[in-house]
């Protein structure tokens, strides 16, 4: 018999260089396009400020895993139940998962809290967690989604 705690996968999510680069490219391209289209300078400046605020929030919450809404850890037990640690409080919250993508370099999950209405997304690139933990996370998610 296997021990339940041995089958539990727990990964601490850290900063991701690749997500940071992706966010910078996307928002940088949006600001560049904004300055190439014919708009009054006031609108360009206002929309640039909005884009830069979105960039800052995306980097802080998603790429760097900081802030109150950031998912900082994921835990999957031997029965396939998923819990996420949200923010710096260290509070674990159970989550319902919907089919996502489990690929070699990235895991894309759709989740929501029980009873919640909106589905949220969680992107976990390989550089955000240790290699062994990323491998065990991918195996656990594939095992969870496979029919028995």
TIVO-2410 file (N, C-alpha, C; in nm, 3 decimals):
# residues 148
REC num residu      c1      c2      c3 atome chaine
REC   1      X   0.084  -0.118   0.000     N      A
REC   1      X   0.000   0.000   0.000    CA      A
REC   1      X   0.088   0.124   0.000     C      A
REC   2      X   0.044   0.224  -0.072     N      A
REC   2      X   0.122   0.347  -0.076    CA      A
REC   2      X   0.071   0.443   0.030     C      A
REC   3      X   0.160   0.523   0.077     N      A
REC   3      X   0.128   0.623   0.177    CA      A
REC   3      X   0.062   0.742   0.109     C      A
REC   4      X  -0.046   0.795   0.165     N      A
REC   4      X  -0.118   0.907   0.105    CA      A
REC   4      X  -0.029   1.031   0.094     C      A
REC   5      X   0.053   1.056   0.195     N      A
REC   5      X   0.137   1.175   0.190    CA      A
REC   5      X   0.246   1.161   0.085     C      A
REC   6      X   0.288   1.037   0.055     N      A
REC   6      X   0.389   1.017  -0.048    CA      A
REC   6      X   0.331   1.044  -0.187     C      A
REC   7      X   0.200   1.026  -0.203     N      A
REC   7      X   0.137   1.050  -0.332    CA      A
REC   7      X   0.092   1.195  -0.349     C      A
REC   8      X   0.105   1.275  -0.246     N      A
REC   8      X   0.066   1.415  -0.255    CA      A
REC   8      X   0.175   1.495  -0.325     C      A
REC   9      X   0.134   1.574  -0.423     N      A
REC   9      X   0.226   1.660  -0.496    CA      A
REC   9      X   0.204   1.803  -0.448     C      A
REC  10      X   0.311   1.866  -0.404     N      A
REC  10      X   0.303   2.004  -0.357    CA      A
REC  10      X   0.414   2.083  -0.423     C      A
REC  11      X   0.376   2.188  -0.494     N      A
REC  11      X   0.474   2.270  -0.565    CA      A
REC  11      X   0.460   2.416  -0.523     C      A
REC  12      X   0.570   2.474  -0.484     N      A
REC  12      X   0.577   2.618  -0.456    CA      A
REC  12      X   0.605   2.688  -0.589     C      A
REC  13      X   0.522   2.783  -0.625     N      A
REC  13      X   0.538   2.853  -0.752    CA      A
REC  13      X   0.623   2.978  -0.731     C      A
REC  14      X   0.724   2.992  -0.812     N      A
REC  14      X   0.814   3.107  -0.801    CA      A
REC  14      X   0.803   3.197  -0.923     C      A
REC  15      X   0.897   3.288  -0.932     N      A
REC  15      X   0.903   3.378  -1.047    CA      A
REC  15      X   0.934   3.301  -1.174     C      A
REC  16      X   0.886   3.356  -1.285     N      A
REC  16      X   0.912   3.293  -1.413    CA      A
REC  16      X   0.973   3.395  -1.509     C      A
REC  17      X   1.092   3.364  -1.555     N      A
REC  17      X   1.158   3.450  -1.655    CA      A
REC  17      X   1.077   3.453  -1.784     C      A
REC  18      X   1.026   3.338  -1.827     N      A
REC  18      X   0.955   3.329  -1.955    CA      A
REC  18      X   0.821   3.401  -1.951     C      A
REC  19      X   0.749   3.392  -1.840     N      A
REC  19      X   0.623   3.468  -1.829    CA      A
REC  19      X   0.651   3.618  -1.825     C      A
REC  20      X   0.758   3.658  -1.756     N      A
REC  20      X   0.795   3.799  -1.753    CA      A
REC  20      X   0.825   3.849  -1.893     C      A
REC  21      X   0.904   3.773  -1.967     N      A
REC  21      X   0.938   3.811  -2.104    CA      A
REC  21      X   0.813   3.817  -2.192     C      A
REC  22      X   0.724   3.721  -2.178     N      A
REC  22      X   0.600   3.720  -2.257    CA      A
REC  22      X   0.514   3.842  -2.227     C      A
REC  23      X   0.497   3.873  -2.099     N      A
REC  23      X   0.417   3.991  -2.062    CA      A
REC  23      X   0.480   4.119  -2.117     C      A
REC  24      X   0.613   4.132  -2.108     N      A
REC  24      X   0.679   4.251  -2.159    CA      A
REC  24      X   0.663   4.263  -2.310     C      A
REC  25      X   0.673   4.152  -2.382     N      A
REC  25      X   0.656   4.156  -2.527    CA      A
REC  25      X   0.513   4.192  -2.567     C      A
REC  26      X   0.416   4.133  -2.500     N      A
REC  26      X   0.276   4.161  -2.534    CA      A
REC  26      X   0.241   4.306  -2.507     C      A
REC  27      X   0.271   4.353  -2.388     N      A
REC  27      X   0.235   4.491  -2.354    CA      A
REC  27      X   0.323   4.592  -2.427     C      A
REC  28      X   0.449   4.558  -2.450     N      A
REC  28      X   0.535   4.647  -2.528    CA      A
REC  28      X   0.484   4.661  -2.671     C      A
REC  29      X   0.440   4.549  -2.729     N      A
REC  29      X   0.381   4.555  -2.863    CA      A
REC  29      X   0.253   4.636  -2.866     C      A
REC  30      X   0.172   4.625  -2.762     N      A
REC  30      X   0.048   4.702  -2.756    CA      A
REC  30      X   0.076   4.851  -2.748     C      A
REC  31      X   0.175   4.889  -2.668     N      A
REC  31      X   0.212   5.032  -2.658    CA      A
REC  31      X   0.269   5.081  -2.791     C      A
REC  32      X   0.349   4.999  -2.856     N      A
REC  32      X   0.405   5.036  -2.986    CA      A
REC  32      X   0.294   5.058  -3.088     C      A
REC  33      X   0.199   4.965  -3.093     N      A
REC  33      X   0.086   4.981  -3.186    CA      A
REC  33      X   0.006   5.105  -3.153     C      A
REC  34      X  -0.009   5.132  -3.025     N      A
REC  34      X  -0.083   5.250  -2.981    CA      A
REC  34      X  -0.019   5.378  -3.035     C      A
REC  35      X   0.113   5.382  -3.040     N      A
REC  35      X   0.180   5.501  -3.090    CA      A
REC  35      X   0.192   5.504  -3.243     C      A
REC  36      X   0.159   5.394  -3.309     N      A
REC  36      X   0.162   5.393  -3.455    CA      A
REC  36      X   0.028   5.431  -3.517     C      A
REC  37      X  -0.081   5.414  -3.443     N      A
REC  37      X  -0.212   5.449  -3.498    CA      A
REC  37      X  -0.238   5.597  -3.476     C      A
REC  38      X  -0.314   5.658  -3.566     N      A
REC  38      X  -0.338   5.803  -3.553    CA      A
REC  38      X  -0.440   5.832  -3.441     C      A
REC  39      X  -0.389   5.882  -3.331     N      A
REC  39      X  -0.472   5.924  -3.218    CA      A
REC  39      X  -0.416   6.055  -3.164     C      A
REC  40      X  -0.500   6.128  -3.098     N      A
REC  40      X  -0.453   6.249  -3.030    CA      A
REC  40      X  -0.356   6.207  -2.919     C      A
REC  41      X  -0.257   6.290  -2.893     N      A
REC  41      X  -0.154   6.254  -2.795    CA      A
REC  41      X  -0.212   6.231  -2.657     C      A
REC  42      X  -0.320   6.299  -2.622     N      A
REC  42      X  -0.383   6.280  -2.491    CA      A
REC  42      X  -0.434   6.136  -2.477     C      A
REC  43      X  -0.499   6.086  -2.584     N      A
REC  43      X  -0.549   5.949  -2.580    CA      A
REC  43      X  -0.436   5.847  -2.578     C      A
REC  44      X  -0.330   5.877  -2.650     N      A
REC  44      X  -0.215   5.787  -2.648    CA      A
REC  44      X  -0.155   5.776  -2.508     C      A
REC  45      X  -0.141   5.888  -2.442     N      A
REC  45      X  -0.084   5.889  -2.307    CA      A
REC  45      X  -0.177   5.817  -2.210     C      A
REC  46      X  -0.306   5.847  -2.216     N      A
REC  46      X  -0.403   5.783  -2.125    CA      A
REC  46      X  -0.408   5.631  -2.146     C      A
REC  47      X  -0.414   5.588  -2.270     N      A
REC  47      X  -0.418   5.445  -2.298    CA      A
REC  47      X  -0.285   5.378  -2.262     C      A
REC  48      X  -0.174   5.448  -2.279     N      A
REC  48      X  -0.045   5.393  -2.238    CA      A
REC  48      X  -0.039   5.373  -2.087     C      A
REC  49      X  -0.094   5.466  -2.011     N      A
REC  49      X  -0.097   5.452  -1.866    CA      A
REC  49      X  -0.182   5.331  -1.827     C      A
REC  50      X  -0.296   5.313  -1.893     N      A
REC  50      X  -0.381   5.196  -1.865    CA      A
REC  50      X  -0.306   5.067  -1.899     C      A
REC  51      X  -0.240   5.063  -2.013     N      A
REC  51      X  -0.163   4.945  -2.050    CA      A
REC  51      X  -0.049   4.917  -1.952     C      A
REC  52      X   0.019   5.020  -1.910     N      A
REC  52      X   0.130   5.000  -1.815    CA      A
REC  52      X   0.078   4.955  -1.678     C      A
REC  53      X  -0.040   5.001  -1.639     N      A
REC  53      X  -0.099   4.952  -1.514    CA      A
REC  53      X  -0.134   4.804  -1.527     C      A
REC  54      X  -0.186   4.764  -1.642     N      A
REC  54      X  -0.215   4.623  -1.667    CA      A
REC  54      X  -0.088   4.539  -1.669     C      A
REC  55      X   0.017   4.593  -1.726     N      A
REC  55      X   0.147   4.524  -1.727    CA      A
REC  55      X   0.198   4.505  -1.585     C      A
REC  56      X   0.193   4.610  -1.506     N      A
REC  56      X   0.242   4.600  -1.368    CA      A
REC  56      X   0.163   4.497  -1.289     C      A
REC  57      X   0.031   4.499  -1.303     N      A
REC  57      X  -0.052   4.402  -1.231    CA      A
REC  57      X  -0.024   4.260  -1.279     C      A
REC  58      X  -0.011   4.241  -1.410     N      A
REC  58      X   0.017   4.107  -1.463    CA      A
REC  58      X   0.152   4.054  -1.418     C      A
REC  59      X   0.252   4.140  -1.420     N      A
REC  59      X   0.384   4.096  -1.374    CA      A
REC  59      X   0.379   4.062  -1.225     C      A
REC  60      X   0.316   4.146  -1.146     N      A
REC  60      X   0.314   4.128  -1.001    CA      A
REC  60      X   0.237   4.002  -0.962     C      A
REC  61      X   0.118   3.981  -1.021     N      A
REC  61      X   0.031   3.871  -0.980    CA      A
REC  61      X   0.067   3.739  -1.049     C      A
REC  62      X   0.098   3.743  -1.177     N      A
REC  62      X   0.110   3.620  -1.255    CA      A
REC  62      X   0.255   3.576  -1.274     C      A
REC  63      X   0.340   3.665  -1.323     N      A
REC  63      X   0.478   3.625  -1.353    CA      A
REC  63      X   0.564   3.616  -1.228     C      A
REC  64      X   0.540   3.706  -1.130     N      A
REC  64      X   0.626   3.709  -1.011    CA      A
REC  64      X   0.560   3.647  -0.889     C      A
REC  65      X   0.431   3.609  -0.897     N      A
REC  65      X   0.358   3.541  -0.788    CA      A
REC  65      X   0.362   3.621  -0.658     C      A
REC  66      X   0.334   3.747  -0.667     N      A
REC  66      X   0.327   3.834  -0.550    CA      A
REC  66      X   0.186   3.890  -0.543     C      A
REC  67      X   0.152   3.950  -0.432     N      A
REC  67      X   0.023   4.016  -0.422    CA      A
REC  67      X  -0.086   3.926  -0.365     C      A
REC  68      X  -0.199   3.985  -0.336     N      A
REC  68      X  -0.307   3.917  -0.267    CA      A
REC  68      X  -0.382   3.814  -0.350     C      A
REC  69      X  -0.384   3.828  -0.481     N      A
REC  69      X  -0.459   3.735  -0.566    CA      A
REC  69      X  -0.371   3.630  -0.634     C      A
REC  70      X  -0.243   3.634  -0.610     N      A
REC  70      X  -0.150   3.544  -0.679    CA      A
REC  70      X  -0.159   3.403  -0.621     C      A
REC  71      X  -0.155   3.304  -0.708     N      A
REC  71      X  -0.148   3.165  -0.666    CA      A
REC  71      X  -0.001   3.134  -0.642     C      A
REC  72      X   0.033   3.099  -0.517     N      A
REC  72      X   0.174   3.080  -0.483    CA      A
REC  72      X   0.214   2.934  -0.466     C      A
REC  73      X   0.116   2.843  -0.459     N      A
REC  73      X   0.148   2.701  -0.446    CA      A
REC  73      X   0.027   2.619  -0.490     C      A
REC  74      X   0.053   2.495  -0.530     N      A
REC  74      X  -0.053   2.402  -0.568    CA      A
REC  74      X  -0.024   2.269  -0.500     C      A
REC  75      X  -0.131   2.204  -0.455     N      A
REC  75      X  -0.118   2.075  -0.388    CA      A
REC  75      X  -0.227   1.982  -0.444     C      A
REC  76      X  -0.186   1.862  -0.487     N      A
REC  76      X  -0.278   1.761  -0.538    CA      A
REC  76      X  -0.257   1.635  -0.456     C      A
REC  77      X  -0.364   1.587  -0.391     N      A
REC  77      X  -0.348   1.469  -0.307    CA      A
REC  77      X  -0.368   1.342  -0.387     C      A
REC  78      X  -0.358   1.227  -0.319     N      A
REC  78      X  -0.364   1.097  -0.387    CA      A
REC  78      X  -0.500   1.068  -0.448     C      A
REC  79      X  -0.605   1.140  -0.405     N      A
REC  79      X  -0.739   1.121  -0.463    CA      A
REC  79      X  -0.767   1.218  -0.578     C      A
REC  80      X  -0.674   1.306  -0.605     N      A
REC  80      X  -0.691   1.402  -0.714    CA      A
REC  80      X  -0.752   1.534  -0.672     C      A
REC  81      X  -0.774   1.554  -0.542     N      A
REC  81      X  -0.827   1.682  -0.495    CA      A
REC  81      X  -0.718   1.788  -0.502     C      A
REC  82      X  -0.757   1.907  -0.544     N      A
REC  82      X  -0.660   2.014  -0.567    CA      A
REC  82      X  -0.685   2.127  -0.467     C      A
REC  83      X  -0.576   2.178  -0.411     N      A
REC  83      X  -0.580   2.295  -0.326    CA      A
REC  83      X  -0.476   2.394  -0.376     C      A
REC  84      X  -0.511   2.522  -0.368     N      A
REC  84      X  -0.421   2.628  -0.410    CA      A
REC  84      X  -0.398   2.721  -0.292     C      A
REC  85      X  -0.275   2.770  -0.281     N      A
REC  85      X  -0.247   2.872  -0.179    CA      A
REC  85      X  -0.251   3.007  -0.248     C      A
REC  86      X  -0.339   3.092  -0.197     N      A
REC  86      X  -0.363   3.222  -0.259    CA      A
REC  86      X  -0.298   3.331  -0.175     C      A
REC  87      X  -0.219   3.416  -0.238     N      A
REC  87      X  -0.161   3.531  -0.171    CA      A
REC  87      X  -0.056   3.495  -0.068     C      A
REC  88      X  -0.021   3.595   0.010     N      A
REC  88      X   0.083   3.579   0.110    CA      A
REC  88      X   0.030   3.525   0.242     C      A
REC  89      X  -0.101   3.513   0.254     N      A
REC  89      X  -0.160   3.472   0.382    CA      A
REC  89      X  -0.127   3.328   0.418     C      A
REC  90      X  -0.094   3.247   0.319     N      A
REC  90      X  -0.065   3.107   0.344    CA      A
REC  90      X  -0.190   3.021   0.357     C      A
REC  91      X  -0.305   3.076   0.326     N      A
REC  91      X  -0.432   3.005   0.336    CA      A
REC  91      X  -0.449   2.916   0.212     C      A
REC  92      X  -0.477   2.788   0.238     N      A
REC  92      X  -0.503   2.693   0.129    CA      A
REC  92      X  -0.651   2.693   0.098     C      A
REC  93      X  -0.685   2.690  -0.030     N      A
REC  93      X  -0.823   2.693  -0.075    CA      A
REC  93      X  -0.844   2.579  -0.174     C      A
REC  94      X  -0.951   2.501  -0.152     N      A
REC  94      X  -0.978   2.394  -0.246    CA      A
REC  94      X  -1.024   2.455  -0.378     C      A
REC  95      X  -1.002   2.382  -0.486     N      A
REC  95      X  -1.033   2.434  -0.618    CA      A
REC  95      X  -1.091   2.323  -0.705     C      A
REC  96      X  -1.186   2.361  -0.788     N      A
REC  96      X  -1.238   2.271  -0.891    CA      A
REC  96      X  -1.157   2.296  -1.017     C      A
REC  97      X  -1.111   2.189  -1.080     N      A
REC  97      X  -1.033   2.203  -1.203    CA      A
REC  97      X  -1.117   2.162  -1.322     C      A
REC  98      X  -1.098   2.234  -1.430     N      A
REC  98      X  -1.155   2.199  -1.559    CA      A
REC  98      X  -1.037   2.159  -1.648     C      A
REC  99      X  -1.064   2.088  -1.752     N      A
REC  99      X  -0.958   2.041  -1.840    CA      A
REC  99      X  -0.872   2.157  -1.887     C      A
REC 100      X  -0.744   2.144  -1.872     N      A
REC 100      X  -0.648   2.243  -1.919    CA      A
REC 100      X  -0.549   2.178  -2.013     C      A
REC 101      X  -0.433   2.235  -2.021     N      A
REC 101      X  -0.327   2.180  -2.107    CA      A
REC 101      X  -0.208   2.143  -2.020     C      A
REC 102      X  -0.163   2.021  -2.034     N      A
REC 102      X  -0.044   1.973  -1.963    CA      A
REC 102      X   0.058   1.938  -2.070     C      A
REC 103      X   0.153   2.029  -2.091     N      A
REC 103      X   0.252   2.012  -2.196    CA      A
REC 103      X   0.391   1.996  -2.135     C      A
REC 104      X   0.490   1.977  -2.219     N      A
REC 104      X   0.626   1.952  -2.169    CA      A
REC 104      X   0.684   2.072  -2.096     C      A
REC 105      X   0.655   2.194  -2.141     N      A
REC 105      X   0.719   2.311  -2.083    CA      A
REC 105      X   0.623   2.402  -2.006     C      A
REC 106      X   0.493   2.370  -2.010     N      A
REC 106      X   0.396   2.459  -1.946    CA      A
REC 106      X   0.272   2.380  -1.906     C      A
REC 107      X   0.212   2.422  -1.796     N      A
REC 107      X   0.084   2.366  -1.752    CA      A
REC 107      X  -0.014   2.482  -1.745     C      A
REC 108      X  -0.129   2.465  -1.809     N      A
REC 108      X  -0.232   2.568  -1.814    CA      A
REC 108      X  -0.357   2.508  -1.751     C      A
REC 109      X  -0.401   2.563  -1.639     N      A
REC 109      X  -0.516   2.510  -1.566    CA      A
REC 109      X  -0.628   2.613  -1.560     C      A
REC 110      X  -0.751   2.564  -1.564     N      A
REC 110      X  -0.870   2.646  -1.540    CA      A
REC 110      X  -0.925   2.601  -1.406     C      A
REC 111      X  -0.942   2.694  -1.314     N      A
REC 111      X  -0.987   2.657  -1.180    CA      A
REC 111      X  -1.087   2.760  -1.127     C      A
REC 112      X  -1.163   2.716  -1.031     N      A
REC 112      X  -1.250   2.807  -0.958    CA      A
REC 112      X  -1.272   2.752  -0.818     C      A
REC 113      X  -1.296   2.841  -0.723     N      A
REC 113      X  -1.326   2.793  -0.588    CA      A
REC 113      X  -1.462   2.724  -0.587     C      A
REC 114      X  -1.485   2.628  -0.499     N      A
REC 114      X  -1.616   2.563  -0.493    CA      A
REC 114      X  -1.726   2.665  -0.471     C      A
REC 115      X  -1.830   2.657  -0.551     N      A
REC 115      X  -1.940   2.752  -0.542    CA      A
REC 115      X  -1.914   2.881  -0.617     C      A
REC 116      X  -1.793   2.899  -0.668     N      A
REC 116      X  -1.760   3.020  -0.743    CA      A
REC 116      X  -1.820   3.015  -0.883     C      A
REC 117      X  -1.840   3.131  -0.942     N      A
REC 117      X  -1.901   3.138  -1.074    CA      A
REC 117      X  -1.796   3.149  -1.184     C      A
REC 118      X  -1.695   3.233  -1.164     N      A
REC 118      X  -1.596   3.260  -1.267    CA      A
REC 118      X  -1.482   3.158  -1.263     C      A
REC 119      X  -1.444   3.111  -1.381     N      A
REC 119      X  -1.327   3.025  -1.394    CA      A
REC 119      X  -1.205   3.115  -1.406     C      A
REC 120      X  -1.099   3.078  -1.340     N      A
REC 120      X  -0.973   3.152  -1.345    CA      A
REC 120      X  -0.868   3.065  -1.411     C      A
REC 121      X  -0.762   3.128  -1.455     N      A
REC 121      X  -0.655   3.055  -1.522    CA      A
REC 121      X  -0.528   3.060  -1.438     C      A
REC 122      X  -0.457   2.950  -1.445     N      A
REC 122      X  -0.328   2.940  -1.377    CA      A
REC 122      X  -0.228   2.885  -1.477     C      A
REC 123      X  -0.124   2.962  -1.503     N      A
REC 123      X  -0.019   2.922  -1.595    CA      A
REC 123      X   0.105   2.890  -1.512     C      A
REC 124      X   0.156   2.769  -1.530     N      A
REC 124      X   0.276   2.727  -1.457    CA      A
REC 124      X   0.381   2.685  -1.560     C      A
REC 125      X   0.476   2.774  -1.590     N      A
REC 125      X   0.583   2.734  -1.680    CA      A
REC 125      X   0.688   2.653  -1.605     C      A
REC 126      X   0.768   2.580  -1.680     N      A
REC 126      X   0.867   2.491  -1.619    CA      A
REC 126      X   0.972   2.566  -1.538     C      A
REC 127      X   0.998   2.692  -1.571     N      A
REC 127      X   1.100   2.764  -1.496    CA      A
REC 127      X   1.048   2.826  -1.366     C      A
REC 128      X   0.921   2.807  -1.334     N      A
REC 128      X   0.864   2.862  -1.211    CA      A
REC 128      X   0.872   2.765  -1.093     C      A
REC 129      X   0.904   2.640  -1.119     N      A
REC 129      X   0.913   2.538  -1.013    CA      A
REC 129      X   1.036   2.451  -1.040     C      A
REC 130      X   1.085   2.380  -0.937     N      A
REC 130      X   1.195   2.286  -0.961    CA      A
REC 130      X   1.154   2.177  -1.061     C      A
REC 131      X   1.250   2.126  -1.133     N      A
REC 131      X   1.223   2.030  -1.241    CA      A
REC 131      X   1.150   1.905  -1.192     C      A
REC 132      X   1.192   1.847  -1.080     N      A
REC 132      X   1.128   1.727  -1.029    CA      A
REC 132      X   0.983   1.753  -0.988     C      A
REC 133      X   0.961   1.867  -0.927     N      A
REC 133      X   0.825   1.904  -0.885    CA      A
REC 133      X   0.736   1.925  -1.008     C      A
REC 134      X   0.790   1.988  -1.112     N      A
REC 134      X   0.713   2.010  -1.235    CA      A
REC 134      X   0.676   1.876  -1.300     C      A
REC 135      X   0.770   1.783  -1.300     N      A
REC 135      X   0.742   1.652  -1.358    CA      A
REC 135      X   0.633   1.581  -1.280     C      A
REC 136      X   0.643   1.581  -1.145     N      A
REC 136      X   0.542   1.515  -1.062    CA      A
REC 136      X   0.405   1.583  -1.074     C      A
REC 137      X   0.404   1.715  -1.090     N      A
REC 137      X   0.278   1.787  -1.111    CA      A
REC 137      X   0.213   1.746  -1.242     C      A
REC 138      X   0.291   1.738  -1.348     N      A
REC 138      X   0.236   1.697  -1.478    CA      A
REC 138      X   0.181   1.555  -1.472     C      A
REC 139      X   0.254   1.464  -1.406     N      A
REC 139      X   0.208   1.326  -1.393    CA      A
REC 139      X   0.077   1.321  -1.314     C      A
REC 140      X   0.070   1.394  -1.203     N      A
REC 140      X  -0.051   1.394  -1.120    CA      A
REC 140      X  -0.171   1.451  -1.196     C      A
REC 141      X  -0.150   1.556  -1.275     N      A
REC 141      X  -0.261   1.613  -1.350    CA      A
REC 141      X  -0.306   1.522  -1.462     C      A
REC 142      X  -0.213   1.455  -1.527     N      A
REC 142      X  -0.251   1.360  -1.632    CA      A
REC 142      X  -0.325   1.240  -1.571     C      A
REC 143      X  -0.278   1.192  -1.457     N      A
REC 143      X  -0.344   1.080  -1.390    CA      A
REC 143      X  -0.484   1.122  -1.345     C      A
REC 144      X  -0.498   1.245  -1.299     N      A
REC 144      X  -0.626   1.296  -1.252    CA      A
REC 144      X  -0.727   1.306  -1.364     C      A
REC 145      X  -0.682   1.344  -1.485     N      A
REC 145      X  -0.774   1.362  -1.596    CA      A
REC 145      X  -0.798   1.236  -1.678     C      A
REC 146      X  -0.719   1.132  -1.656     N      A
REC 146      X  -0.737   1.010  -1.734    CA      A
REC 146      X  -0.854   0.929  -1.678     C      A
REC 147      X  -0.935   0.867  -1.765     N      A
REC 147      X  -1.045   0.784  -1.716    CA      A
REC 147      X  -0.993   0.655  -1.653     C      A
REC 148      X  -1.055   0.615  -1.544     N      A
REC 148      X  -1.013   0.492  -1.476    CA      A
REC 148      X  -1.080   0.369  -1.531     C      A
***
